[in-house]
Amino acid sequence: MSGPIVLVQLGEPVVETRARVGTYSLWFQRAISEPLGVVDLRDPDQEIPEDAAGVIFMGSPASVTEPHPWLPRALDAARRVLEGGIPTLGVCFGHQLFCVAQGGRVARSEVVEIGTVEVEMTPEAAKDPLFGQLPQRYEINSSHDDTIVELPADSPPQLLGRSERERNMVLRWGPQAWSVQFHPEMRREETKFSIFWRTPRVEEEGGDAQALLEQCHDAPVGADLLQRFVNLVRG
């Protein structure tokens, strides 16, 4: 398809992180070889263009469990894109947005998942057009406070991957629609700032933020996954 691949923005990194490593859209653009469009659905004058060839719903510091004035609009956009059949990827907040849009439930996780984590793919992932060429186990960077606690009953997605703390880490919503709880766009640098930001919660839960900082690293599988999504859109 010849239309643009569009990033859907529903938030920005905190000011300090943004000053050091840039905006969320820049994180994705670093990993993807072609220019990307950006649509901020918090702005009522912006819409996902009808000629979009592919859509990526990015992460956000916001929570889908909170009554943001723009959330109903974002949920409606997620439903329309999932039902529209174009290649679609939800990342972190986007992952949770897809779940709620389809009738599932999201809540605050019992223990925060942050840093470089291992993902284990299910047997079904081996035949998947997006994830099929990835290793059965790989490391990736993650950072989120909320988690999917109930999948939609009427149209449950296919489970493709899980981590130690996230049982619904990778989901497939349709022939060309996926979502991931992890952050494929995050290098070690962005992950470090996410750990700094969530250190109070990590320590409240008895975790070791310094150890997480020392253990986190670049996860090239993430950039490979994003480029595979682009290739699928353009293929």
C-alpha positions in Angstrom: 0.0 0.0 0.0 1.3 3.5 -0.9 -0.3 5.6 1.9 1.6 6.7 5.0 2.4 4.6 8.0 0.9 6.6 10.9 2.0 6.8 14.5 -0.9 7.5 16.9 0.1 9.7 19.8 -1.7 9.7 23.1 0.9 11.2 25.4 4.5 12.2 25.7 7.5 11.2 27.9 8.0 13.3 31.0 9.9 16.5 30.4 13.3 15.3 31.5 13.2 12.1 29.4 12.0 14.1 26.4 14.9 16.5 26.8 17.4 13.7 26.8 16.1 11.2 24.3 13.3 12.9 22.4 9.6 12.2 21.8 7.9 8.9 21.5 7.6 9.4 17.7 11.3 10.0 17.5 12.0 6.7 19.3 10.0 4.8 16.6 11.5 6.8 13.8 15.0 5.8 14.9 14.0 2.2 14.4 12.1 2.5 11.2 13.7 3.2 7.8 10.9 5.4 6.2 9.4 8.7 7.3 6.3 8.2 9.5 3.2 10.4 9.9 2.0 11.4 13.4 -1.6 12.0 14.5 -2.3 13.1 18.1 -5.8 11.9 19.0 -5.8 14.2 22.1 -6.4 17.0 19.5 -10.0 16.9 18.3 -8.9 18.4 15.0 -6.7 15.5 14.1 -7.8 12.1 12.6 -6.1 9.0 11.3 -6.0 9.6 7.6 -8.3 7.4 5.4 -5.4 6.5 3.2 -3.1 5.3 6.0 -1.4 2.1 4.9 -0.5 1.1 8.5 -1.1 2.4 12.0 1.0 2.1 15.2 -0.7 3.1 18.5 2.2 4.2 20.7 2.7 4.2 24.4 1.7 6.9 26.9 2.3 7.8 30.5 -1.6 8.0 30.8 -3.7 5.0 31.9 -6.7 3.6 30.1 -8.3 3.2 33.5 -8.5 7.0 34.0 -11.2 9.2 32.6 -9.2 11.3 30.2 -11.4 13.5 28.0 -9.8 12.1 24.8 -10.1 8.4 25.8 -13.5 7.7 24.2 -12.2 9.1 21.0 -9.1 7.0 21.2 -11.1 3.9 21.9 -13.4 4.6 18.9 -10.3 5.0 16.7 -8.9 1.7 17.9 -12.2 -0.1 17.1 -12.3 1.4 13.6 -8.7 0.5 12.8 -9.0 -3.0 14.2 -12.2 -3.6 12.2 -10.8 -1.9 9.1 -8.4 -4.6 8.2 -5.2 -2.5 7.6 -1.9 -3.5 9.3 -2.1 -2.3 12.8 0.2 -2.5 15.8 -0.5 -1.4 19.4 2.4 -0.8 21.8 2.0 -0.7 25.6 -0.8 1.8 26.1 -1.9 0.9 22.6 -2.0 -2.8 23.6 -4.2 -2.0 26.6 -6.4 0.4 24.5 -7.1 -2.4 22.0 -8.2 -4.7 24.9 -10.6 -2.2 26.4 -11.9 -1.2 23.0 -12.9 -4.8 22.4 -14.5 -5.3 25.8 -11.6 -6.5 27.9 -10.4 -5.0 31.2 -7.1 -3.4 32.3 -6.0 -2.7 35.9 -2.8 -1.7 37.8 -0.3 -4.5 37.8 0.5 -6.2 41.1 4.3 -5.7 40.4 5.7 -3.3 37.9 7.4 -4.8 34.9 10.3 -2.7 33.8 13.7 -3.1 32.2 15.0 -5.8 29.9 12.8 -8.9 30.2 12.6 -12.2 28.4 9.6 -13.0 26.2 8.6 -16.6 25.4 6.5 -17.1 22.2 3.7 -19.6 22.0 3.7 -22.4 19.4 1.1 -20.5 17.4 3.6 -17.6 16.9 5.8 -19.8 14.7 3.2 -19.5 11.9 2.4 -15.8 12.4 3.3 -13.4 9.5 4.8 -10.8 11.9 6.3 -12.8 14.7 7.1 -16.1 12.9 10.7 -15.3 12.1 11.6 -14.1 15.6 13.4 -16.4 18.1 11.2 -18.6 20.4 12.7 -16.7 23.3 14.2 -13.2 23.2 14.9 -10.2 25.4 13.1 -6.9 24.9 12.6 -3.7 26.9 9.5 -3.1 28.9 8.0 -0.4 31.1 4.3 -0.3 32.3 2.2 0.2 35.4 -1.0 -1.4 34.1 -1.8 -4.8 32.8 -4.5 -6.7 30.9 -6.5 -8.6 33.6 -9.4 -9.8 31.4 -9.4 -10.5 27.6 -12.5 -9.6 25.6 -15.0 -12.4 25.9 -16.8 -11.9 22.5 -13.7 -11.5 20.3 -10.7 -12.9 22.2 -7.3 -12.3 20.6 -4.8 -15.1 19.9 -2.0 -15.3 22.5 1.4 -15.2 20.9 3.8 -14.4 23.7 4.2 -14.0 27.5 6.8 -13.0 30.0 7.4 -13.9 33.7 5.1 -11.1 34.9 2.9 -10.5 31.8 0.8 -13.4 30.7 -0.7 -11.4 27.7 2.5 -9.9 26.4 1.9 -10.4 22.7 -1.6 -10.7 21.1 -3.0 -11.0 17.6 -6.4 -9.3 17.0 -7.0 -10.2 13.4 -5.3 -11.1 10.1 -3.2 -8.0 10.2 -3.6 -6.6 13.8 -1.2 -7.2 16.7 -0.3 -5.6 20.0 2.5 -5.9 22.5 2.9 -4.9 26.1 6.6 -4.4 25.7 8.4 -1.5 23.9 10.1 -2.6 20.7 11.2 1.1 20.1 13.1 1.4 23.4 16.9 1.1 23.4 18.9 0.9 26.6 18.9 4.7 26.8 15.1 5.1 26.8 14.8 2.2 29.2 17.1 3.8 31.7 15.0 6.9 31.9 11.9 4.8 32.3 13.5 3.0 35.3 14.5 6.4 36.8 10.9 7.6 36.4 9.4 4.4 38.0 12.1 4.0 40.7 9.7 5.1 43.6 7.2 2.3 42.6 10.0 -0.3 42.1 11.4 0.5 45.6 7.9 0.5 47.2 7.5 -3.0 45.9 10.8 -4.1 47.3 12.6 -4.1 43.9 16.2 -3.0 43.2 16.1 -0.1 40.7 19.9 0.0 40.5 20.1 -3.7 39.5 17.5 -3.1 36.8 19.6 -0.2 35.5 22.7 -2.4 35.4 20.9 -5.3 33.7 19.1 -3.4 31.0 20.6 -3.2 27.5 19.7 -2.6 23.9 17.3 -5.2 22.5 17.7 -5.3 18.7 14.8 -7.7 18.3 12.6 -4.7 18.9 13.9 -2.7 16.0 13.7 -5.9 13.8 10.1 -6.4 14.8 9.2 -2.8 13.8 11.0 -3.1 10.5 9.2 -6.4 9.9 5.9 -4.6 10.5 6.9 -1.9 7.9 7.8 -4.6 5.4 4.5 -6.3 5.9 2.7 -3.0 5.3 4.7 -2.4 2.1 4.6 -6.0 1.0 
